[in-house]
Amino acid sequence: MTNDDAGGRREPRYREVADVLIDEIGAGHFGVGDRLPGELELTRRFRVSRHTVREALRLLEQLGMVGRRPGVGTVVRRDQAPVRTHHRLVAINEFLRYPGETRLQVNGSALLTLDGDQAGLLGCPQGEQRLRLTGVRRCVDDGMAVCWTELYLLPAYGAVAGMIGQDDRPVYRLIEERYGEQPRHVEVQISAVEMNAEQARALDVPEGSPSLRVVRRYRNTGDRPYEVSVSDHPSDRITFTLGFQPEVELPPSRS
């Protein structure tokens, strides 16, 4: 297994665990139909958190190599990762999905009148008021900080602030449940930025270190962004995986 790429940067730990399991499945250590060791056993073997093990198993499941069986565990479905040439994008609620074992902890709020830069980032008119919530998303099991998040909500939806982080429901679901507002269109923008001083302190990284920024804009039927989230992730703590479904041609009917 190779831990470093050509630039000398280490692969995410969950990917290292996944690569070992893929190699062992391919070598026949675990055959099709066999059950993989449980999460606790894998955490002890690789000396990682349960969050890391779950991300590794999630990757194997996305590759179609394993499947989860209630009451049984994780079972090997195929001994090689498939080569896929035809793809279609999965539903938007699976796009850039955070693991269920993380929670956003809100630690600040303020009512803002958007200036030009803020309006451009959010896709909203300059001078519009927004409730800005700031916080850190953490893993439930080990407390690892995953990202710094800023939420910008219409002030009328501010009551959901106290509900954030109580479970794994995303904010747009909380808004839907309380106010009946549903997203007509969702935009996702990804860019590379640098951590500012506030973010660096919260995430315990050097100021100016690289960050993966993900901006999600939830628009209503009037094409107005009623929720915008801006999340900045240290480059070594998260990997987003886009899920695709292979196009499968069914055999011709014999009837």
Buried (B, 14 or more C-beta within 10 A) or exposed (E): EEEEEEEEEEBBBBBBBBBBBBEEBBEEEBEEEEEBBEBEEBBEEBEBBBBBBBBBBBBBBBBBBBEEEEEEBBBBBBBEBEEEEEEEEEEEEEBBBBBEBBBBEBEEBEEEEBEEEBBEBBBBEEEBEBBBBBBBBBBBBEEBBBBBBBBBBBEEBBEBBEBBBEEBBBBBBBBBEEBEBEBEEBEEEEEEEBBEEEBBEBBEBEEEBEBBBBBBBBBBEEEBBBBBBBBBBBBBBBBEEEBEEEEEEEEEEEE
